[in-house]
Amino acid sequence: MADPAASSQAASSLAGKRIVITRAVAQSSDLLAKLLQHGAIPTSLPLVSFSAPQDYAPLDAALRGWQEFDWVLFTSANAVQSVVSRSTILGLTLDRAAGRPRVAAVGPATKEEATKSALRVDHVAKTHLGSALAEELAMQLGNKNVFLPRSDRANPGLPASLKQLGAKLTEVIAYRTLPPSDVDRDRAARVIGAEADAAVFFSPSAVHNLADLIGKEVLTGLQNRIVIAAAGPVTSAALREYAIQRLVTAADTTTNAVIDALESCFAATPTAKQPLAGAKHG
């Protein structure tokens, strides 16, 4: 009787491909497992680490007034995790009262994290961008109390848009995004260069941190040797800042979207090293 796992590997264009995952280890387990199921050889190279905010007071105050907000906007799974874990430490329950607050998520991965934490999500951005939350909810945010928990390195565009809409915005740092603590230049250059067929980036921070480690010119040159994949349009835009045009863009940051994009790429260019195809092309 044929082994289903073996058949799946044989059928996948990812079989034997060395895929570098650049996100934090704690966030990579699902993708790691799926890559192994497809016969790929995943390697972890965490280019981003996370830490608590330097001052919890603003976040604590917002959480204690949770039911006073009309909307809570989550722009990352990390923001959800930070809010939920801090509320647990404070002994708070993030319940609704009289339908408040409603919750919006930037994309399916963020929605999934919120749902796992028993938060009901009322809206998911159709284009999986922070700015889309402001655009799509424009008619509902004017003169409303809006809570925006984010990273200290988040793009300032969304808060500006929310204020222009007339939202009464409470923006707080829920967590800090830091450079990798255990990855040096030599390891980064070795793992993501000679040892890789593809590298997947999940955030602009990971892109910028790699540029700091190996140099901008080396980062730009990677596109001539390996497949460069971006999970979502925001990360894709960050890669283009380094003149990387030959890249694959997954529709969003979910594991299935990343797997689909990589499979499309390697099916079209089975020898790798030449990223000519994918879910979307830059």
N, C-alpha and C positions, 0 to 999 in steps of 0.2 A: 504493500500500500504506500502511495507517495506521501512524502512528508509535506504538509501544507506550508510550513515555514520555509522549507527549501525551495518549493515552487515559487513562493512569493519573492524570495531573494533572486532566483533565476530570472523572474519576469521583470524585476526592477532595474532601471538604468543606473540606480545608485549602488548596485552591488560592486563591492571592491573599491568604491570611491572614498577618499579620505576627506572628511568634512570637519572643518574647524568651527566650533560653536563659541562665539565671543561673549556671550552673556554670562551672568553670574551662575555658579554651579547650582545653587538652590533653585534657580528658575529653569534649569536645563533638563531635568530628569525625563520629562515626557518626550521631548525632541530626541534625546539620547536613545531612549527605548525604541522609538519609531524608526530611527536611522538604523539601529541594529537589526530590527525586524526586516528592513529592506536590504540587508546585506552590506550596508555602508560601514565605514570604519571611523566613528566619530572621535574627535579629540577636543577636550575642553581647554580654552584659552581665555579665561575671564578677563575682559578688558575694562570692566566696571565693577566697583564695589559700592556698598550702601552703608550708611551710618545714620544714627539717630540725629535729630536736629540739635543744634547747640543749645537751644532754649525751648523747652516743652510748653512754656506758659501759653503762647498763642494757640497752639493746637489743643491744649487741655481746655482752655476757655471756650473754644469753638465746639468741642465735643460735649461739654456740659450744657451748651445751648443748642444741641442737635435739633430738637424739635421746633426751634424758632426759625430755622431755615426753610425756605420754600423749595430750594433746589440744592443738591450736592452734585458737583461735577467731578468725576474721576477721569483723569487723563492717563492713568497707568495702573497696572496691577499692583505696582509697588505702593502707590498711594492708598489703594484699598487695604493692603496688608498693614500699612503703617497706622491707618485710622482704626482698623479693627483691633490690632494688637494693643494699641495705646488705650482704647476704650475698655478693653478687658482688664488691663492693669489698673485703670481708674475705677473699675467696678461699675461701668456704665453699660446700659443696653441701648443699641442704636435702633430703637423702635420708632414707628410713626405715631403721630397723634393728629387726629383730624386730617389725615391725608398728607401730613408734612413730616419730613421733607420728601420730595420726589428725587429720584436718583437718575443721573445720566452717565453713560460710559462712552469712552472714546472709540471703543471697538470690541469685538467679540472676546478677545483674551481678557480685557478688563471686566467685561460683563461676567465672564465665567468666574473670575476671582471674586467678584461681588456676590454672585449667586452662591458660591461655596460658603460664603460668610453669612448667608441668610439675609442678604440685602436684596430687596426687590428693585430691579432695574426697569425704569419706565421708558428710557430712550437710549438707543445706541446710535452713534453718529454714522451716517450712511457712507461717508468717505473716510472714516477712521482717522480723522485729524482733529486736534484740539480746536482749531478755528471753526470746524464744522459744527461743533456743539453750540457755539455762539450764533452761527448763521441759522441753523435748523430750529433753534429754540428762541429765536429773536422775539417772537410775538408773546412769549411766555415769561420772559426774564425782566422786562421793564418794571422798575420799582419793586422788584422782588429781592428777598434776602437770599444771597447765593454764597455757598461755601465751596471754596476751591483749594483743596489740600494738594500740595505739589512738591516737587524736588526743588532744591535751591538753585539748580541749573536749568530749570524749565524755561521754555521760550516765553518772553514777555508779551507776545502778541495777543494771546487769549485774554489776559486780564484787561488789557487796553480795550479790546473789542467789547467785553462785558460791560465795562464802565460806559462806553459810548452808547450801549443799549439802555442805559439807565439802571442797571442792576446795582443793588446795594451789596457790594462785594466784600467778602471776608476771605482773603487769600493768606494761607499760612504755609510755612515750610513743614511738611510732614516727615521728610527724610532728606538726607544729603547724598548726592551722587559724587563718588570719589574715584580717582585713578586707581588702577589695580595695585594691590599691596604686595602681591607675590609673583609678578611677571616683570622680568627685566628685558632689556633690548635684545640680548642674544637669544633668549627663549622665544620671544615674540617673532623675531626674524626667522628662526629655525622652524617653528611650528607652522607659521602661516605662509612660509615661503616654500622651501624645498620639500617639506613633508606633506604638503596639502594639495588636494585637487580643487577644493572650494572652501570659502570662508563665509559664514553667515553673520551679518551684523543686525542688531536689534535696536540700536539707539544711536543718535548722533554722538553721544558721549563716548561710546565705544570707538567710533570712527576717529574722533579727535584725539582720544588717548593713544590709539595705535600710531597716529601721525606723530605724536610727541615722542613715542618710543623708538620708532624705526626711521622717522624722517618723512617729510611730505613727498619727496621724489620717489622714494622706495615704495611708499603706499600707492602712488599713482601707477608705478610700474607693475604692481601686482596683477593688474587687469590683463597684462600680456602673457601671464603664466598660469593663473588659476581663475576659477569662476568666483566672481564677487557677487554675493547675494545680499539684498536688503529686505528686511521684514517690514514692509510698509513704505509709503511715500515719503515720510519725514526723514527716515534714515537714508533712503535713496537720494534725497536732496542733499544730505550731508556728504555723501560720497561724491556727488557731482562737484561739490566745492573743491575737491582735490583732483578735478579733471578726470574722474573715473566715469567714462561713458559706456563702457562695455560691461553692463551689469544686469543682473536678474532681480526683479522686484516682486516679492510675494505680495499678494493682495492685502495681507494684514500680518499680525505677529503670532497668529495661532500656529500650532504645530502642523496641522493639515495643510495650511496655505504654504508654509515653508517647504514641506515635503513635495507638494505638487509643483511648485516653481522649480525646485532642484531637479525633479524627475523630468520635467519638460525640457530643461536645459541639457541634461546629459543624454536624453533620448535623441536630441537633435545633433549633439556634438559628443559622441560617446568617448572620444579620446581625452576629453576635458581640456584643460589648459587654454581653451579658446571659447570664452563665454559668448556664444553668438545667439543663443535663444533662451526663452524663459517665459514665465507668465506675462511679464511686461518687459520691455527693453528700454534702456535709457539712451 
